[in-house]
C-alpha cells in the first residue's frame, strides 16, 4: 500500500518535472525542435529495423531446430549470398541516410545564429547572473541582473562569459547547456516560438552557492518585450518623502552604493547586481528567495544566513533603517 | 603496533587535520567584530585573503597601487610601509585614509571587508601564514609569477625594517 503511494507520488513528480518551467523533456526552443525532428526520424526508422531483427531472430531459432533434425545447412541453401549482400547494402544506405539527416540538423542549428534580431550578454558571477542587452543606439543599452527577458519568435544570440570561475547556463526548456568560461566568450542561440515562463540554472559546479544560482527566463510577445525594455531604460524617480526617501538616502550614502547601481542616483557601483528596477523582479539573490518585502528584509539583515559565502556583506543597519531600505527597493518598479 | 598505540594515534591524526582547517575555515556568523584575535583570524585564512583579492579589484585599489607593484599609489608588495605593516595598521589605513590621496573607505565597505583587504595586502609580500597563501593570482599575468620564496625575500630591505616588521607581526599574532 505504502509502496504504491510512493510510486504514485514519484510518477506525479515525474509528470510535473516533464511539464514544469525547468524541464528538458518538453523542448520549446528552436534547437530542441530541430533535435526533436531528428529524434522522430531516428525513432521511426529504427523501430521497424528492431522489429525486423526480432522477426529474423525468431526465424533463425526455428531453423536451428530444423537443422538439428537434419535439414540442410544455411550455406547450402539457394540465395543466402544474395541475402547477405542485400542486408549489408540496406544497412549502409540507412546509416548513410541518418548521417545526412544529422548533418542537416546540425547545419540548421548552426545557421540559426546568423543575423540575430537581439544580442544579449549573460555574465555568470559567483553567484548571480548579470544580463546586458546590446543595442546599436548607445542610450538604449540595458543592464539588469538575475532575470532574462526575450521576445518570442525572434532569434536571440546570447553571449556568455565569466569573470571568476566556470559557470554553465542551462535553460532546459529552450536550449542545451553552455559553459561560461573565464577569459573567453561562448554563445547560445535562442528562438522560442511561444511566450512562456522558464527557469535556468547554473549547471557547472561553481562554488558554495552553485545550487542557489537560478535565472528566471521570461519569453514575452514582441509587444510585451518592447514595453518591458522601454520601462527598463527609464530612470526611476527619486522618492518624494516617507520611508522610501529615508531608504534612498541610506542606500546611496552607505555601503550599498559601493557595489550596486541604481540608474539616476549616486549609487553607481558596478560589481554587484544592478538594482534599477529591482521591485519588478520575481526573485532575490538569483532565485534564493521570492521577491517580497519580508524576504528582502531577511536577506539584508543577514545575507550569510540565507546564502552562506555570498559576496553581499552584512551592512550594519538598525531595524528601522533596514525597513526604509526595503521600502525604497520595493518601490523601484 | 599494539592496539592502545593505534588508538592513541587517532586523536593525533584528528589534531593534525584540525590544525590544517584554520586556513580554510569560512566563518559566516558575522560575529568576529570584537575578537581580539581578529588580525590573526583574517590574515591566516585563505578564504578571507581571496575575498580581499576580489575586493582589491572591485574597489579599484589596483587603479593606484596596480596589482601590488604600485603606480600613482605606493607599491604594496615590497617591504616599505609608510603607516605600519600590521593587520590593524593596514585596516586602519583602508578605513580612514591617509594624506596624499589614499581615500577613506569607512562607510563604503564594511569593517570585515576592510580586514579582508588588509589580509590580502599583507599576503602580497608573503607576510602571512604560508599554507593560507594562494598559489596563483586571480588576475591574468603576462609575466611568470614569482615563486613564494622570492616573494618572501622581498621583505628584507634593511635589517631594521625587517626587525620592526617581525615585531609588529608578533603583536598581531600573525608571524610571517
Boltz contact constraints between the chains, C-beta under 6 A:
constraints:
  - contact:
      token1: [A, 255]
      token2: [B, 110]
      max_distance: 6.0
  - contact:
      token1: [A, 258]
      token2: [B, 108]
      max_distance: 6.0
  - contact:
      token1: [A, 271]
      token2: [B, 58]
      max_distance: 6.0
  - contact:
      token1: [A, 304]
      token2: [B, 28]
      max_distance: 6.0
  - contact:
      token1: [A, 308]
      token2: [B, 28]
      max_distance: 6.0
  - contact:
      token1: [A, 313]
      token2: [B, 110]
      max_distance: 6.0
  - contact:
      token1: [A, 313]
      token2: [B, 113]
      max_distance: 6.0
  - contact:
      token1: [A, 314]
      token2: [B, 30]
      max_distance: 6.0
